């Protein structure tokens, strides 16, 4: 069968039969490999192997400063030619240096030596049985009055003409890279290039302005353009592009996120008067260090080992707040240090207390290291009696505060209690002023880390714990990276989410751990009319190799998703004890479109609720009822479709293993807007109950195996259309059967 598949692909022009080819690359500095250490520059050919299967050999012979003429004269082409064998490929990109008319060692006239040299590469490669691939020179970043200039003159046209005349495959990189630069814009495209301020690299002490050579981010973007054109033109090399576990997606198609870099200058907070005695309030010293660092061009603000008490900290441009090993940044529980401010909360404009850590409209900021930030959240949070043991509850009540009239909730202060009883507490009402909310100030708990309208954010290595409300809240940010962080809250922490990405573009969450009191990794984009008016989806997100322990959901979208969510990729994650595994929630009134969501290679264990859930009747309650709590199913009625009607569509969930859940899959749409186009494949789930689908259409199950213990139908559908099951089986252990059955 495998041989037949390879033969078929070969006949279709998608893959050659026989051994896999070696890919040779010849060209100039924009393609060449660059030193990895203490160097911001990368050639796009250096990142190109990431687009291909790991066993494809790619030999990059591109060299800085070379033209077609000098590459030949220095016998570099002879070296490549001697290695070529039938079936190999030669990728050819020159043009940046051929036009240097004042340099006789490099100059090659476009219709003269340049054209002749290209023709020579093609003829001699073919004589060896190899396949040439011509590539037009990549665009430079040169904008004049906001318009991108073409700096290559006639050279790209010559490449195109040679490709056409000699019937050589062509990648028109000049055209595609120019389009990318225009799309990014003059300012945003700068991060694609080696342009670097002074003080960042020892090799560039004075910095550099370079609009020709690429940063790692830019090189990855350009490499993806080349890979995309190879696939678009159905060249045989496309058969070797690296696939992903996401249905129909290649690696080069995944989002690329820019990561900030910082000056080496270090500002230690002790130089500004900070003391690690656990008593001295260090807010002024830390914020002065941050301001001084930023005003001097940026760098590192160092929190040394020790226990540092502080109030709110405000991050500023180009500052990396670095916590050394055994450094604990303890945020004070003196509420007077957190003034009321105008901000957002749960997707609405609101008055809240100032966050322990915040940044607004900043660029290139980071919190890194191996220390701990503790938000002092226990002092802020109300606690439900049902979430504690009797001993824990008695101890909490004895500590102070007050218990509500229902005897089921403890409040830390009377101000907190009054806030809980208010209607839409903190939500900004027409004509209101900040001081109008002073009476319920203690209830208006801040998110621990609030980063709003910022670009190029890095959170790496540190632990964020004990947050008053949400732990990490990036809002309206671009290019945010979270790597190797640990977000930790008590399991009973109401609104104690791990991370809430809200209306962000370009984000990656890698190798992180969450153990929290509400949703673990959550995607949001504003609430109801305000979110729709903002109209900013969370998009282009990659989540990999992360673990969620206790949480209401492992990976979650909603319920505040009124601006939409799209192009999100979750893979190689484990959800161990989360109330729900994959949780997608919304409600009427939200509006917004959630689409093109991919999840693959997900492990789940001990899930009290559903392994996979789509619910358009979210009611702002814990996903698993507390002991004695009774819930009534929502009334089902059909309402008119408006801009406030939410949509869930185009979800691709692949390779999920779950050991222990109440229900394997639950899908509940609206009569007027069914959940649609959901693909669930390669699932193995042990659960009490099987699958329930209602108000849904185009739901496709493929290669699903369920081990259930309910004695009920494994697939319960109501008001559904086009539900397919391909190679789906189950076994019901309640019947003590040892046989599998199709469903």
N, C-alpha and C positions, 0 to 999 in steps of 0.2 A: 504493500500500500504506500509506504514512504517513497519508494522509487517512482511509483506512478505519479505521486504528488509532485515530486521534483521535476519529472518529465513534463507534466502539464504546465508547471510554472515556467519552465524553459520555453515551451512552445508559445506561451502567452507573452514571452519577452520579459517576464518578471524575474527570472533567475537563470543563470547559466548552469548547465549540467557540469559535473566534474568538480575538481578541487576549488576551494574558495580563492578568490583573487587576492593579490597584494595591491594596495593602493599607494602609488607614489605621488608626491606633491612637489611641484617645482614652482618657484615664484619668488616674490620679494618679501620685505619685512612685515607687511600686513598679514602674510600667511605663515611666517616663520615661527619656530619654537623660540621661546625666550626664557632666560633664567627664572626660576621660581622664587628664589630667596631675595628678600629686600628689593623687590622690583614690581611695580604696578602693571607693567606691560605684558600683554599676551597677544600672540598671533592667532588669527581665527583658525588656522590649520592646527594649532596646538590644542584647541578645544574640539576640533572636528571628530576625533576618535570617540568622544562621548556620544555621538549620534549613531554609532554603529555597534554591532554585536562585538562582544569582547574578544572573540577569536579572529576577527578580521585584522590583519596586519596593515598598519598605515605608516609609511615611511615618509617623513616630512623633510625634503631637501631644500625647502625655501630658505633663502639667506638674506639678511638685511642688505639693502642698498643695491641689489642686483637687478640688472635689466636682462632682456633676452640676449643682448650682445655679450655682456660680461659673464653671464651664466655659461655661455658656450665657450668664450675665450679662456675662462678659468678651468675648463674641462670638467665642470660640474655635471653638465649634461652627459658627457661620456661615462661618468661614474654611474649615473642612473641607468643609462642605456645598457650598460654591461650586465645589469641585474634583471632586466625585463625578461619575462617569459610569457608564453601565450596565455591569455586570459586575464593578465594584469591590467590595471588602469593607471593612466598618468593624468593628473589634474594640473592644468597649466594656467597660471595667472601672473601676468606681467603688465607693466604699463606705467607704474609710478615713477620709475627711474629711466625708462627709455626716452622720455622727453627732455632729459637734462642736456640741452644742446651745447652747453659750455664744457661738458665733460666727455672727451672723445672716447674714454674707456667704456662709457655706458650708452651714449646717445645712439638711438636707432630710429631713423625717420619712419613715421607711421606707414606710409605707402612704399617704403623702401626696405631697409634691413629688418624692421620690426615684423612686417608681413612675411618676409622671406624666412625669418627665424621661426616664426610660428608654424609656417608650412613645413619647415625642417623637423620640428618636434613631432608634428603629426605623422609625416612620412616615415620617419625612423622608428617611431613607436609602433606603427602598424607593421613595419617590416619585421619586428620582433614578435608579432602576434598579439601585441598589447592594444588596448583601446584608449585613445586620447580623449580628454574632456577639456574643452576650452572654457575659460572663465574670464569675463570682462573685469577690469580693475575695479576694486571696491572704492566707493565714493569717499572723498575727504569731507570733513565738517567745515565748510566755509559758507557762512551766511552773509549776505550783503543786504542791509535794510530788510532783514527777515526772510530773504529769498535764498535758497540753497543754490550755489554756483556749481557748474560742471567744470572741474579743473583738469579733466583728462583730454580735452580737445578731440582729435580724430581717432585716438587709440581704441576706445571701445567699439567704434564703428568698424575698424579694421578687424578686430576679433570676430565680430558678427559676420563680416563678409567672408573671412577665411572659413569659419564654421559652416556657412551656407555653401560655399563653393566646394569644399572638401567633404561635405556631409558628415561633419563632426558634431557630436552632442555639445550643446552650449548651455552654460549657466550664466545668465545675464546679471551678474552680481552688481554691476554699476547701477543698473536700473532698480533692482530690488533694494539695495542698500540706500540709495538716494530716497526712495519712497519711505523707508524706515526712518531716516533722519528727519524728513519733512513731517512725518506723523508724530515723532517724538517732540519736535520743535527745537528751536535754537538753544534754549536754556537746558531743557531736560536731556537733550542728546549729549551734552558735555560729559556726563558720567560714563558714556560709552568709550571715552578716549583717555589717553594717558595723562591728560592735563591734571597736575597735582600741585598744591601749594607747598611752600617751603616747610621743612621740618618733619615731613612724613617718612622719608626714606633716606638712609645714609648715602645711598647711591645718587640721590638727587637732593642735596642739602639746600639748594636754592629753589627747588621746585622746578616745574616745567610747564609750558603751554604747548600742547601737542594735539593737533586736530587731525592727525593722519593715523597714528598707531593706537591700538585698542587697549582698554582695561580688560580684566577678565570678564566682566559683565558684557562689555561690547563685543568681545571676541566670541562669547557664547551666542549672542544674538546673531552675529554674522554667520557663524557656523550653522545655525539653525536655518538661515535663509538658503544656504547652499543645499543642505539636506532636504529642505522642503521642495526646492526646485527639482532635485534629483527624483523625488517621489512624484511630483506633479507631472513630470515629463515621462514617467514610467521607464526610466533608464534601468538596465539590469542591476545596477548597484542598489536600487531601492529594495531589493530582496534581502539585503544585509543590514538595513537600518534597524536599530535597536527598538524593539517593541516594549510595551509596558503591560502590566496586568489590567490596565483600563481598556475597556472594549474599544477597538478601532483607533487607539492613540499610540503614537510613537514618542520616544523620549524627547526628541527635538521639539515636539509640540508643547511640552509642559512649560509652565511659566518660569521665567528667569527673574530672580529678585536681586536687585543691587544691594550690596552690603557696604556700610560706611567704613572709612579708614580714618585714623586719628593721628595727629602730631604726637611725637614722642615726649614732648614736654610734660612733666608731671608736677602737679600741685598737691601737696599733702595737707590734709585738713588741720593737722597739728600746727602747721606754720601760720594758721589763721586763728589760733587760740582754742581749738577743739580739745576736749579732755575725755578720755575713755574711762570715766569713773562710774558710769551708769546713773549719775545724778545731775551733772551739768547739762543744761539744755544747749545743744550745739547747733541749733538752726542757723543762727547768724554766721557762725564760722563756716559751715558747709556751704551755705548759699553764697557767701563772699568768695570762697574758693572757686565755686562754679562760675560766678560772674567774672572774676579775674581771669580765669582760664579762657573763657569764651572771648573776652575783650582782647586777649593777646593772641587770638587766632586759633584757640582750641588746644586740646590735649587731654591728659588724663588727670582726673581728680581722684586722689587715692584715699580710701578709707582703710587705715591700717587695722591689724588685728586688735580686738578689744570690743567692749560694749559701749556703744555710742548712743546716747539719748538725744532725740531730736524732734522738732516739729516739722512742718511741711518743708519739702525740698523741691525746688523748681529747676528743671534741667534747661540748659541753653545751648545755642548753636555750637556744634563741633566739640562737644564735651562728652567724654567717656567716664562715667562715674564707676570706679573700679573698687570692688570690695575684696580685700586680701583674705586669705584663708583665716578662719576663726574671727572674722570681723562680723559683728552683729549691729545692724543699724536699727535701733529700737525706737519706734515712733511713740511719742508720749500719749498718755490717755487723758491729758488735760485738754478737755474739749475747747477751752478758750483759745487754744493755739490754732484752731481750725475755723476761721471765719466763714460765714455764709457767702457763697458766690453764685453767679448765674452760670449754669452749665447744662448738661443733659443727664437724664437718668432713665434707663429702660426705654430709650428711643424717643423721649419727649423732652422739650425744653423745661428745665427745672432748676430750682434753687437747692443746692446741697452744700455740705461743708467742704472746705478746700481739701483736696486729696493729699495724703501723705507725700506722694510723688506726682508731679505733674509737668507737662510741657505743652505749650500752645504755639503753633505756627513756627516751629523750629526745624532745622535741618541738621542731619548728621549728629545724632545723639545715641548714647548707649548706656546700659547698666551691665557690667560684666564682672567676672571674678568667680570666687568660690565662697563668698560670704552669705549672710542671711539678712533679709529685710523683713522685719516683723511689724505689722500694721496695728498691733494693739487692739484687734477687733473684738476680743471678749468684752471689753468695756462698752462697746457700742451696741452689740446685738441683743435683740429679744430672743428668747428661747422657748420652744414648745415643750410642754411637760412630757408629751408622748414620745419625745426623742431621747429622753434620759431615763436612767434607772431611778428607782425611788431614792436611793442614797444620794445620787448626783443631784436630783431635784431638790431635796431637802437642804443640801449644802449650798446650792445656788440661791435659794430663797433666803437662807440665813445670812448670805453675804451682803444683803441690802436690796435696794430696788423695790419693786412692788409687783404683785401678781394681779392680773386682770380679773374682772368680775366673773369670767367663765372658769376661773381657777385652773386654766390650761396653758397660760402664757405668762412668762416672766419678763418684765421690762426693767432695764437698768436704772432709769430715772422716770420721774413723772412727765417730763418733757417728751421723752420717748413714748410713753403711754398715750399722751394726748395726740401725738403724731399718728400713731397707729389707728386711732379712732377718726381721724380727719378724712375727708373725701379728697382723693387724689393729692395726698400730702406732698408738698414741694413742687408740684406742677405749676408752672407760671401761668397765672390768670391775667386777662387784660386789666391794665391799670394797677396791678400789684407792684409792690416794691420789695426789695430783699428784706428790709426790716420787718415786713409783715409776717415773715416766717420764723421770727425769733422765738416765739412761744413753743415751737415744736422742733427747735434746732437739733436736739439730741437724736431725734428720730431720723434726721436727714443725713444718714451715714454716707461717708464718701467711698467711692471706689479707691482701692489702694494705690494703683498706678494708672493715672489718666493721661494719655498721650493723644492730643487732639490736633488735627490738621498739620501733622508733621511729616517730613520726608526723610527716608533713610534712617531707620531705627534698628538698633541691635540690642536684644536682651539675651545674655549668654552666661550660662554656668551657675548663676546665683539661685538662691532659694527665696521665693516670695511666700510669706505665710501669715496667717491670722489677719486676714483683711477685714475691714469693717463691713464692706459690701462686696461687689465684684473684686476679684484680685487684680486682673490685668485688663485694661480697657483701651485699646487703640481705636480711635474714632477719626474717620476721614483721613487716614494716613496712607502714604505711598511707600512701598518698599520697606517692609518690616520683617525682620528675622528674629525668631526665637529658637535658640539652640541650647539643648542641654540644661534647661531650667527645670526647677521643681516648684510647683504651685501647691501649697498645702494649707488646708482649712479644716476645722472640725467638721465631721460629717453632718452635724445638726445645724451648721451655719446657714441660716436663711439668706438667700441671695448671695451665697458664698461661691459664685462661679469661679472657675479657674481662669479662662481667658475668653473674652468676648470681642471678637473682631467685628467692628461695626463700620459699614460703608468704607472699607479699606480696599485698596487696589495693589496687588502684588505683595503676597505674604508667604512666608514659609515657617512652619513649626516642625522642628526636627529634633528627634532624640530627647523629647521632653517627658516629664512625669507630672501627673495631676492626681491629687487626692483631696477632694473638696466637698462642700456641702450642697452644691447645686450643680448646674451643668458643667461638664469638664472642659471640652473644647467647643465653643459655641460661635456660630456665625449669625450676625444681625445686620440690619440696615435701616433702622428707624421704625417708628410706630405710627400706624394709621395715616391720617392726612399729613401730618408733619413729615413722616418718612417718605411718603409719595411725593410731596412737594420738594423735599431735598433731592430725591431721584438719584441717589448714588448707591449702586449695588456694591456688595462685597464680591470681589471677582479676582480670578487668577491667583488662587491659593493652593499651596502644596503642603500637605501634612503627612509626615512619614516617621516611622520608627518611634512612636510615642505610646505611652502606657497611661491608662486612666484607671484608678482604683475606685474608691467611692465617689459617686457623682449621680445626679439625676439622669444624665445621659453621657455616654462616652464621647461621641461626635454628634453635634446637635446643630440644626438650623432652625431659627425662630425663637420665640414666636414673633418677635419684632423684626419682621423682614420686609417691611413695606416698600423699601427701595430696591428689593430684589437681591438675588444671589446667583452666581453663575461661574462656570469654569473652575470648579473646586475638585481637588484630587486628594483622596485620603488612602493611604496604603500602609501595610505592615505595622498595624497598631493592635494593641491588646486592651480589652475592656474587662476588668476583673472585679466583679461585684457592683458595677454600675446599675442603677435601677432599670435603665434601658440601654441597649447597645448603640444602635444607630437611630437617632431620634429626630424626626422632622415634624415640626408643629407650627400651626398657624390658626387663624380664626377669621370669621367674617369681620369686615371692617379694616383688616390689615391691607388688603390689596397686595401688589407686588408679585413678581414672577420668580420662582426658584427653578432653575433649569440647568442642565448639563452638569450634573453632580456625579462624581465617580468615587466608588469605594472598593477596595480590593485587598485581599490578604488580611482579613480581620479575624482576630481570635477573641472569643468571649467565654466567660465562665461565671457561673453563679449570678445570673441576671434575674432579679425578682420580678421584673415586668416583661416587656417584649424585647426580643433580640433585635428586631427591626420594626420600626413604627413610623407610619405616616398618619397624622391626625390633623384634620382641619377644623376640629371642635375644641381647640385648646381652651382650658378653663382656669388657668393660673393656679393649679393645684399640684401638689407633689404627685409624681407619676404612680407611686405605689401608696395606696391608702394606709393611714395609720390604724392601729388596732382599734376596732369599734367604730371606725369612720364609715359612713354610708354614703354612697354616691348614686345619683340617678342619671341614666343615660340621657344625652341631649335629645331634644325634640327634633325630629327630622321634618323639614319643610323646604319647599323650593322657593327661592327668592330671586328677584331680577338680578342679572349680572351687571355690575357697575365697576367703576374704577376701584372700589373698595373690596372687590372679590379677589381673593388670593388664588394663585395657581402653583401647583406642583407638577412638573413634567420633565421628562428626559433624565431619569436616574439610571445609573448603571452600577449594579452591586454584584461583585464577583468574588468567589472564593472566601466564603465566611464559614468559620467553624465555631459552633456554640455548644458548650456543655452545661446545660442547665438554664432554663428560662421558663417563665409562666406560659408564654406563647411565642411561637417562632416568628410569625409575621402578622402585623396588623396594619391594614390599609383602610382609612375612612376619609373619603372625600365629601364634597358637598353635592347635593342633587343638581345644582345649577353649574357646578364646576368640578367634575370628577378628577381625582388624581389620575394622571395619564402617562403612558409610555414609560413604564417602569420595567426594567430588565433585571431579574435576579437569577444568577447562574452559579452553579458549583457551590451549593450550600449544604452543609451537614450540621444539623441542629438537633439537639436533644432538648425537648420542652414538654411541659404538661399538655399543652394544646398545640394544634397545628397552625393553620393559616386562616385568617378571616379577612375578607375583602368586601367592601361595600362602597357604592358610589365611586366606581373606578372603571377605567377602560384602557385597553391595550396594555395589559399586565402579563408579562411573559416570565414563566418559571422554566428553567432549563437545568437538568442534572441536579435536582434537589433531592436530598435524602433526609427524612424526618423520623426521629424516634420519639413517639408521643405516649402519653399515659392517661388520656382523657376518656377513651371509649367513644369519642364523638367523631364526626366527619373531619378528616384532616384538612379539607379545603371547603370552607363555608363562604359562599358568595351571595351577595344581595345587590340587586340593581347594578350589575356589572356588564361590560361588553368586551368581547374579544380577550378572554382570559385563556392563555395557552399553557399547557404543561408538556414539556418534552423531556423524556427520560427522568420522570419524577417518581419517587418511591417513598413509602413510609412503612413503619412497623409500629403497631400499637401494643405496648407492653402490658396494658391493662387486661387485654384478652389472653395474655401469656402465650401469644402466638410467636413462633420463631420464623414465620414467613414474611417476606416483604410483599407489599401490594403497590400497584401503580395508582396514581391519582391524577 
